[in-house]
Amino acid sequence: MTTEATHPSTSASPTARHVWTRTRGIALGVVLLLAAAVAIAVIRSDARHGTLDPRSADRQGSRAVAELLADRGVDTTVVTTLDGARAAADADTTLLVAAPDLLTPAQQRALRTATADTGGRTLLVAPGSPSVERLAPGVTADPANSLDSTLSPDCALPAARRAGTADTGGIRYTTTHLDADECYPSNRLATLLRIPENDGAGTGDTVVIGAPDILFNDRLDEQGNASLALQLLGSRPHLVWYLPTLSDTSAADPDDRRSFFDLLPSGWLWGTLQLFIAAAVAALWRARRLGPLVPEKLPVAIRASETVEGRARLYRKANARDRAATALRSTTRIRLAPLVGVPLTQAHAPEALLPALSAHLRRNGDGQTLHTLLFGPPPGDDAALVSLADQLDALEREVRRP
């Protein structure tokens, strides 16, 4: 303890440099994670910006088809709310739903109710299951998509026959409607359906297309994409382009509240369960088998000075000057008691040890000084602790002096 305490200039409190040295790796990792998150967000936002938006000139925007329709006298209106889409549904309007799967089940049912029997056209772009079953009853999406992108019409629908081959390959559909036009088949399943509505006049219909490619700016001039898009969207003088958004207040359906676990795909739940099972098996495999205790000799002998030095460093690291002083005083009293004729059982009793110690000292021992030295309060700083150790050592040497 004395050896360790002879360097009072070294502070036990960590400096700013030491803190930075210890935490700079963690700080660098956090900065890299934040930078990666920002970069991914920017890239994804740029990639998804303007997708199927008739105002966007991006590669996956749809401004080109909107301008071509304008040249043919068809005006295009963009709406982003369900109320706007429902209000626009009439016999002179084509309602294009750009992302049907973003709608909640309640929104899909409300949209279907608003567009049924209006005499207009509703065009659904790549709806999956079960969205298509709500928006176009009697139509089912096949789990397997088309392997080919460019397909031939192979149906009697005039618009498809005039357009010829087009990039409609995507989701494939089956229908129970006998009067539906099933076009652009892939392995005998259609990727474009036209279902007439029973609205009396026979002018309304619902068109389901399995891929949005014919509407993209960079794909419009390929195959018969432009012809098919213009014919499907230009049959009425008005085109309402519905871009569903998650901020639509109509999406807050109190009857459609789902918990966090309802939002997780079933694959995640099964995967988590498998991970727990694997962890339990690994723990069982690697667990320590308890058996009888086996005595074992230490391979090396540890010097007493090294033990004292290590314990002193632990005291210093914990800033435990009180415990260090208590250990020094207690050990000194135990060693002094036999030298002055005091039993060990009374070594820590001031009324027994101090008189005997004062009588034994050659000099006139000050009782108050001895009491403070052997039984006093803990030192206030490292320098006081070093001084206490030196004084206790000097006292023991004086008592041992013949």
N, C-alpha and C positions, 0 to 999 in steps of 0.2 A: 504494500500500500504506500509505503514511504517512497519507493522508487518511482511509482507512477505519479505521485503527488509532487515531485520535485520539478515539474514543468508547469508552473501556474500560468505561463503565458499562452498556453494552448486553450482555446475556449471550447467548452462542451457543446455550445449552441451551434447549430448548422448555419453557415453563412449563405448569402444569396448565391454565391458561386457554387457551393456544394449542392444546394437545392436545384439549381439549373442543371448541374452535371447529372444528378439522379433522375430528373424528370424530363430532360430534353428528348429522350427517345419516345416517351409517351406523347409529349407535345407534338413532335414531328409526325407521329402516327395519326393523331387527331387532325392535324392540318391536312395531311394527305387524304384522309377519308372525306373531310369537308370539301376539298378541291375536287375529288373524284365525284362526289355527289352533285356538286354544282355543274361539273362538266357533263355528266350523264343527263341531268335535268335539261341543260341547254340543248344538248344533241337531240334528246327525245322531243323536246318542244319544237325544235326546228323541223324534225322529221314529220311530226304530226300536224304541223301548222297548215291550215287550209285544205286538209283532206276532204274531198268531195264538197268543197265550198265553191259555189258559182262565182264568187267574187275574187277567188284566188288564182293567180297565174303560176303557182308552183306546179311541179311535175304531176303531183297527185291532186291538184285542184281541178275545178270544172268550169273555169271561166270561158274556155273555148266553146264548149257546147252551149253555154248560155248566150254567147254573142251570136252563134249561128242561129239559135232559136229566135233571137231578137230580129235578125235579118228576115226571118220568115213571119214576123208579126206576132210572135209569142212573147209576152212579157213575163219576166221571172221575178218573184218576190221571195225573199228569204225570211223565214220565221224560225224562232228558237224555242218557242213554248208550245205546250199542248193546246192551250186555249187559242193561240193564233192559228194552229193547224186545223182545229175543229171549226173555227169560224170561216175558214177559207174553203171548206169542202162544199162544192156545188157541181152542177152539171157542166159548167164551162171551165172547170179547173182540173188540172192534173196535179195530184198531191204526191210528191216524191219524199219518201221517208229515208234519209241517208243512212241512219244507223239504228235500225229497229231494236237491236238487242240492248241499247242503252235505256230503253223505256222500261219502267216497272210494269209488272203484270196489270196493275190497276190502270196505268196510262194506256197500255195496249188495248185493254177492253174498252176504255172510253173512246179511243181513236177509232176502233172498229165500229162502235155504235154510231159515231158521228159520220163516218164515210159510207156506211151501208145504205144502199137504195137511194143515193143522191144523184145517180146518173153520171157522175164524174169518174175519173180514173185514179186509182191509187197504185203507185209503183213502190214496191218494197225492195230495197237494195240489200241483198245477201242476208236475209234474216235466218237465224239459226233456230234450233229447237230449244225450248217450246215457244219462242216468240212467233214463229210463222203459224203455229196452230191457233194462236189467239187473234192474230191480225188477218189471217186467211183461213178460216175454218175449213177442214177437209183436206188441208195440205200438210204433209209431214216432211221434215228434213232428214235426209239419209246421213248416218254418222260418218260415212266415208266420202271425202270430196273427190271431184273429178281429177284424174291424173293429167288430162290434157287441158290446155288453156284455150286453144282455138278449135272450135267445133262447127259442124255444119248444121243448118236449120232442121232439115228432115221433118217438117211439119207443114200444115196448110195455112198457117198464119201469114197473111199477105206481107206484113212488115218484115217478118223473118225471111220470107222467100226473096223479097227485093234486096234485102241487105246481104244475103249470102252468109259466108263464114264470118264468125265474129268471136271475140275473146270473152266468152260467157262461162268458160270452165271454172267451176268453184263448187259451191254447195249444190247437191243434187236433191231433187224433190220428187215425191209421189203424191198423187191426189185421188180422191174418191169422186171428183166431179167428172161425169161422163162427157160433158160438153166442153171441157177445158182443152186449150191448145197446149200441147206438150212439145216444146221445141229444144233444139240444140242438145240432143241426148248424149249421155256418156254412159256406156254400158247399160243402155236401155232405160236410164233414169234421166229425166229432163233437168236442164239447168235454167230453163226459162219457161214459166207457166203464165198463161192468160186465162183467168177464170171470169166468165160473164156473171154479172149480178142480176138477180131476179128483181129488178126494179120496175117491171111493167113495160117500160119503153124499150128495154133491152140495150141501152146505150152505155150503162156503167160497167166497169170491169175492174179487176185487181190483177196487176202484173207482178210476178215474183221473179227476180233475176238472181242467180247464184253468185255473181261476182260483179264488182263495181268497175272493172277495167274499161268498159266501153265509155265511161264518163270521165276518165282521166285525161288531162291535157296531153300527156306524152303518149297515150295509146289511141287517141281519137282518130288519127290518120292511118291506122293500121287495119287491115282486113276490111270488113264492112261495119266497123264500130260506129263511125259517124252516122251512117245511114240508119242503123238500128236505133241509136240513141235519139236521133231527130224524129224518127217516126213514133217511137214510144212516148216521147215527151212533148211532141208537137201536135198531138191529136186534138187539143183544146187550146183556146186562145190565151188561157192563163196557166202559168206553172207556179205552184207554191213549193218551194224547196225547204223542207223541214229538216233542220239540223238539231237533233235532240241534245240537250246539255244537262249535266248533273245539277246545275243550279236552278233548274225549273222547280218552282214551288209545288207544282202538281205532283212531283215525285214523292213528296212527304205524305204517304198514305198511312193513317193510323192503324188500318187493318192489316197492313203488310209489314209490321215491325218484325225484324229478325235479329237474333242475338249474334254475338261475335262468332260463335261456333257454327251458326247457320251460314255465315258468309264464307267459311273455309271450305274449299273443295274436299271431297271425301278422300282423295289421295293423300292430302296432308294429314288427315286424322289417322289413316292407316299407317302412313309412314312414321308418324310420331309414336304410335303404339309399337311398331317394330323396333324403333330405336330404344324404347324402354325395355323391351324384351331382350334385345342384344346387350344392353348395359347390365341387366340383371344376370344374364348368362356369363358375361365377362367378369363381373364381380364374384360370382360363384366360382369361376375357374381360377381367378387370381387371388382369392381370399386366403389368408394365412390359416393353416391348419394348427389348432392349439394342441400341444402335447405336453409331456412331462418336462420340467425345467432341467436343463443340462448345464452344469457348472463349466465355466470356461475361463482360463487364465488370460489376463490382459497381455497383449503381445508386447507392450512396452511399459516401462515405468515412467511416471510423470514426476518431474522434480517439484518439490514443494514450492520453490520460488516461482515457478511457472504458474502453479495454481493460484498463488497469492496475487501475482501480477494480472492474471486473467480475471480474477474476482474483482480486483481493484478497477480494472477497465469497465467491467459491468456496472459497478457502482457509479463510476464517473459518467458513463453513457446515460444512466438513469437519473443523474444529478442527485444521487442519494447520499448527500453529505451526512445527514442525521444517522443513517444506518451504518455508514463507515465509522463515524465517531463512536457510536455505541459499541461496535465490534472491537475497536481499538481499546476503549476503556474497560470493557468487560474482560478481555483477554489479559490486559495489564493487571487488573485487580486479582484475577485468578493466579497469576504468577507471583504477585507481591504477597498475597496472604500467607503462604507457608514460610516466606522469608522473615516475616515479622511475628510469627507465632499465632496467627489467626486461622481457625479451621476454615476449610473451603466452603462449608455450609454458610459461613458468615462473611464470605469474601465480598459480597455485594451489599453489606449492611454498613452504612457510614459510621454508626455509633460504635461498631466493633473494629473496623479497619483503620479509621483515621487516627484514633488515639495511639494505637500500637505503631502505626507508621510514623507518627510525629516523634514518639519516644525512640524509635530506632534510628532516625536520621541524626547524623552528627551535628548538622546545623539546626538551629531552632526553627522547626517547621511551622509555618503559618497554617493553622487549621483551615482557615477560609480559603486560602490558595489551593491547598490540597483538595478540599471539597469541590472547588470549581473545576480543578483539573480532572478529577476522577469521576465526579458525579454532576458536572455542570451541564448547561444547555448545549445543543448542537452548534457547531460553528456556522457563521453566516456566509462564508465564501470559501473558495479553494485555498486561499492563503492562510486563513484561520485554521483550516483542517491540517495543512502542512505544519503549522506552528504547534498544533495540539499533538501531532504525532512525534515531533521533535521533543516536546516537553515530557511526554510519557516515556519516551526512550531514555531521556536524561534522568528521570526519576528512577527508573528501574536500574540503570547503571549505578546510580548513587546508593541504592539500597543493597545491591549486590557487592559493593565495594567492601573489602575486608577491613 
